[in-house]
Amino acid sequence: MAQVFGYVLKHHMRAYSFQAAAQNAAKKASGLKMTDMATDPRIFLSIDNCFASKRWTRPSEWIRLIRSMGVRFIEASADNECDPLYCSKEYLSDWIREVNEASLAHGAQIANVYSGHGTYSTLGLTHTDPRNREHMLRNWLKPMADIASGLSAGIGFYCHAFADAVLQDPAAYTEMEHELYGSLAEMAEYCAELGIPASGVEQMYSPHQIPWTVKGAEKLLKSVQAICGRPFYLTIDTGHQTGQRRFLKPSCDQIKEFARRIRTGQGAQSLPLWLGSSSAYRLFDELAAESGASEDERIEQLLQDFDRHPHLFAEYEDGDPYIWLETLGSYSPIVHLQQTDGFASAHRPFNAENNGKGIIDGAEVLRAIARAYGREHADGLPPRCAEVYLTLEIFAGTSQTNQAVLRGMRSSVDYWRKLVPQDGMNLSELISLLPNRREFE
């Protein structure tokens, strides 16, 4: 199916190659300052069309809406009626044609395609059954890459999770981790052969969905690059740092205090403690019950268990969106933008109410990305991105009215247009325009 589907999509891609050529010519003629792309990327404002899911589903509808908001570059979500597992190949062939026609008519460009809730809800590429792992790669990921190729777009995705049984077994976890890296490398190779400008996976925020730590993300990028020799990237989401601090490794004093509270009935639940593995919780129960070995012996056993399950713990810094951006922002061709209070990844719009209590400041996002480009390039990582698409990924509630959804989108665009007044400007130019204060002070 994938080969036939790919042929159909390539046919449409050739039919619309003049559009890409015209867009490239327009970029060259725009007069934008060209500097070293390895240190000074071009920045574009984009919108993920997930907000339009189940509302404005025809390409002509969501492209027209997004263009009316003053945004030209679009991320097409699989959730908005282009998922290969839900849609027929004949429909998708027509869908690509409609997207290309509507893009040309409205002066829009599909910058990237992206996965949605469908593949987020499954074990996917790290399924416990190898048949399902193969199915996800062959019948979802590669057809999605064919779609991206037919639109001359990049691709980002998330379609894997580790079952608890795997997390509890260090050897099984290591094996599945390597299995995932191999699948991602195969995907990176496939995308490169199709001429897709960039492919990558999204960062998450809990142990069963890697990469969820900064060091883990670096490891993933280096591992995929080492396997296939092709660049593979990361999508950083400004709200995907809300879970990591629930998974910090406790100190000996914290463990002892928690055990004391349980013994004495002094509100143990008010001191949440993450111990990682099921075996660690069994050891802790014995510690709290003062059964068997001494307290110090139980503590030592717990520490050894922590060391056997390092994949279950985060560092405090992993919960900071700006540290993610300043460390890996130069390897993130797509940055998903959402406003968050730091406690939930609710994909809220950038309106006055949310900005007032939000932790995402647009100016600080740009400065953090600039710091990433100022860092020394580490061996083994892919080339730095020459272009970064700051992509609004705002979710619409099922019961929200159309008017409320569109107000949230327009307020978000208004907020970010003040920071990115013209698409394709170099990051250094945008930084020079920033006020010398935080937006929300």
N, C-alpha and C positions, 0 to 999 in steps of 0.2 A: 504493500500500500504506500509506504513512504517514498519508494522510488517513482511510482506513477504520480503520486501527489506532487513530489518535487519537480517532476517534468512539467506538470501543468503550471505550477507556480513560476518556474523559470521562464516559461513562455510569456506569462503576463509581465514578468520583470523586464524582459527584453522589450515588450511592447511599450513599456513606460520608462525606458532608460533615458529618453530625452528629458524627462522631468528632473531626474537626478542631475543630469548634465547642466540643465538650466539653473538649478539651485546652486551647484558648485560655481558656476560662472558668476551668479549674483553675489556669492560670498566673496569671490576674488575682486569684484568690482565695487564692493561696499566701502572700500577705503579704510577698513579697520587696520589698526597697527598690528603687524605680524612680528612676534618675538619668538624666543625659544620655547616651543610648545612643551618641552620637557619640564620647564620650570614656571611657565606662565600660560596656563590653558585658556581656551576660549569657553565662555560660560553661556548657557542657554536656559531660558525658563520654559518648562514643559508642564503639561497636565496629563495625569493618568485618567483615562476615560471611565474608570471604575465607578465614578460618581453617577454616571449615566446608565448603569446596568439596570435592566428591567424597566427603564423609563424611555430613554432615547437610544434605541438599539440599532437603527439603520446608520451606516457610515455617514450618509449625507446629513443626518440629524446631529450626531455628536460632533462631527467636524465643524459644522456650521455654528453650533453653540460655542465651542471652544474658540473659534476664530472671533466670534462676537465679543469674547472676553479680552481680546487683544493678545492672544497667545497663538503662535504659529506651530510650535513643535508639540507633538502629541505622543503619549505612550498608550498603546492599545492593549488593554487588559483582556486576557482570555475569558474573564467573567462576562464581558460584554459581547456574547454571542460569536466567539471565534475559537472555542476550545475544541481541539481535534478529537477528544474523547466523547463529546456531546454532539458535534456537528459533522455532517457528511462531507466527504471530500469534494463532491460536486458543489455543495453550498459554499464551502470555503473558497473554492476557485472563483465563484461569482463574487464572494465577499471581498476578496483581494482586488478584483477588477473595480468594484464599487468604491472601495477605499481609495484606490489610485485616481479614479475619475473625480471623486469628491475633493480629494486633496488638491488636485490640479485646479479644479473650479474655484476653490476657496483660498488658494495660496497657502495651504498647510503642508506639513511634512510629518510623516510617522517616524519619529526618531528611534523609538524602541517598541518592542512587544514584550509583554510580561505575563507571568503566571498569575493566577488568582486564588480564590478560596478553594476551588475544586481540588487542586493538587496539594494544597496546604493541609488538607484534612486526611491525608493518607501517609503510610510509611514509605510509599513510593520507591525511590532509588535505594533505600536501605530496608526494604521489606524483608521479613523473616523468610519468605518464600522466594527463591531465585527467579521463578517464573514471573512473578509480579514485578520484580526489579527489571527484568528484561522487557516486560510489557511497557513499563513507564518510559524506558529509554527509547524503545523502537516506535511505539505507537502514540506517544505524547510529545516527548522532548524533541525528537528529530522532526516530526511534522510541524511543531511550533517554529523550529529553525527554518523550515521550508517557507513558512508564512513570513517570517522576518526577511528572508532572502527576497521573496516576492514583493516586499515593500521597501527594499533597500534600507532596512532598519537593523539596529542592534537588538540583542535579546538578553533578558534577565529572567530569573526564575527561582522558585523554591519548591521542591517536591520530594522531600525526604524527612524522616524522623526515626529515631532509634527506639525500639521497643524496650520496655523496662527490663526484660530478661537479658537483653544485650548490655544495657547500662550496668547491671549488677555483676557481669562477668568480664573482667578486664581483658582476657584473651579474646573473647567473642567481640568485644567492643573494638579492639585493635584490628581484628580481621574485617569487621564491617566498615570501619573507617577507611581502610585501604580499598575495600570494594567500592566505596563511594568515590574516592579519589580517582579510581580507574574509570568509573562511569563519567565523571565530570571531564576527565581528560579526553575520553572518546567524544564527548559532546563538543569540547573545545576544538578538537581536530575537525569534526564535521562542520562546525560553523566557519572555521578558517577556510575549508575547501569551498564553501558556498560564497565566500567573500563577505561574510557578515563582519561589520566593523568592530564589534566588541560583544563578547558573551560573558556572563558572570552569574554568580549566585548571591542571594540576599543574606545578610547577617541577621541572626535572631537573638534570643535572650533567655534561653533555658538549656540545661544540659542535654536534653534529648533532641535538640535542633541545632546542629553545628553549621557554620561557625557562630559561636555565641560569646567568645572572648577575643580580645585583640590578638593575643598570642596564637590562639587557635585559628583565627582568620589568616594570619601570616603563614602559619603552617600549611593551611589548605591551599593558598595561592602558590606557595613554593612547591608543594607536592604535585599539584596538577601540572605546573610548568615543567617540573623535572620529568614527569612521565611522558608527556607528549611534545614538549618543546614549543607549545603554542601559548600565547598570552590568554589568561583567564582572569576575570576580574571579580570585584566585590560590589554589591549595592549596599550602601550605608543608609539606614532609615533613622531619622532623627527621633523616633519614638521607640526604637528597639533596644533601648538601654534601661528599660523600666523593670526588668526582672532579675538582672544579674546579682544585685546586692541581697537578694533572698538566698543566694547560694554561696555565701562567703564561708570560708573555713573558720570554725570557732577556735578561740584560744583555750588553753587549759583552764584558766580562771573562769571563763564563761561556762565551760562544761561542768565544772564543780559547782558553780552557783545554780545552774539549772537543775542539777541532780539534788542539791540541797532543798530547793523550793518544792520539788516533787515529793521528797520525803516528808517535808513539814506541811505540805498543802498550802503553801503561801503564794498562790497565783502563778503557777508554772507557765500558764498559757501567755502571760504578759511578757515572757522572755523567749520569743521564738528562736529556735536553734536549728540550723541545718547541719546534719551529720553525714549526708551523702548516701551511702549504701545501706541496704537492709541489714547487712551484718553489723554495721556500725550502730544502728538503732538497737539491735539485740544486745550488743555489748553495753550500750548506755543503760538499757533497762536493768541489766545486772548491776551496773554501777549504782543506779538510783535505789535499787532494792538492797544494796549492801550485802550482796550474796557472793560467796566464793572468794575470789582474789581481792587484794587490797585496792584502795582507791587509786594509788599511784600505778599499780599494775594495769588496772582497767584503762586508765588514761593513756598509758603507753600503748596498749593494744588498739585503742581508738586512733591514736596518731599513726600507727602502722597501717591501719585500715584506710585512713585518709590517703596515705602515700600510694596504696594499691589502686585507688580510684581517683586519680588527679583530674580526670575528665568531668567529675561531678562538682567541681568547685571553680569559682570565679575570683578575680581580684576586685578590690573596691573600685579601681579605675575603670573597670569594664562597664560600670553603670553610668558613665559620663559620656554623653553624646559628643562633646567637644574633643575628648581624648581620642575617640574613634576617628573623628574627622581629621584631627591634626596628625594622627599616626598613619592612617590608611586612606585618607581622602584623595591622594594622588593616584590611587589604584581603584577608584570608584567612579566609573564613567556616568553612573546614575546615582544621584542622591535623592532618596525619597523624603519629601518634606511633609511633616505633620506637626501641628501644635500639640503639646502634651504638658501635663502638670508634673511629670516625672514619676507618676505612680501607675499610669495606665497608658497603653498604646492604643488610644481610641481614634486616632486619625481625624482629629478635630480641625476645623478651618482656622485660618489666621484672621479672626475678627477681633473687635475691641474687647469683648468679654473674655475670650480664650487667651488673648495676648496678655491681658492684665494679670492672669494667674499662671501663665505658661512659662516654661523654661527655655523655649527655643527663640533665640534672638537672631534675626536674619543677618545682621552685621557680624555677629560673633561666628555664625556659620561660615561666612566668607573668610573671615580672618583665620579660622581654624583650618580651612582648606588651604589657604595660603601658607600656613605654617607647615602643612604636609609637603607642599612643593618645595619648601625651603630645607627639608631634611635631606640627609645623604641617602642616595638610593641604595637599598640593601641588595646584596647578591642573591639571586634566585627568584626575586620577585619580577613580575611582568614589567614591560616598559610603562612609564607613567602615561596617564591619559592626556591626550592633546585637547580633548573636549570633555566638558562635564555638563550633564543635563540635570539641573535642579528641577525635580519633578514633583509637583503637588499631587500627593496621594491622599485625597480626602474622601472619607466614606460617607455615604448617605444612609441615614436610618430608614428602616422600612416604613415607618409611619410619618416620616418627614414629608411635608408638602413639596411639590416641585419648586415653588417660589422660595422656600427656605433653603433648599439644596443649592439653588442657583445664587442666592444671596451669599451663602457661605463660600462658594467658589469665587465669586467676583471680589469679595472682600480679601480673599487670599491672594488673588492675582494683584489687586491694588497694593497690598502690602509688599509683595515681592518685586513688583515693577519699580518701586522706588529704589530698590537695591540693584536690580538688573534692568536699567532703563532701555537697553538695546541688546538684543541677542547677538552673540558672537564677540562681545567685548572681551578683552583679556582680563584675567583675574586681577592683575596689578592695577588696571584702570578702574575697576569697580572698587577696589580697596581705597584708591586715592579719593574717591567720591564719598566715602563713609564719614558720618559725623564722629567726633571724638568722644562719644559716650554710648552707653548701652541703650538700646531702644526702649527698654521697659523700666528704666530707673525713674 
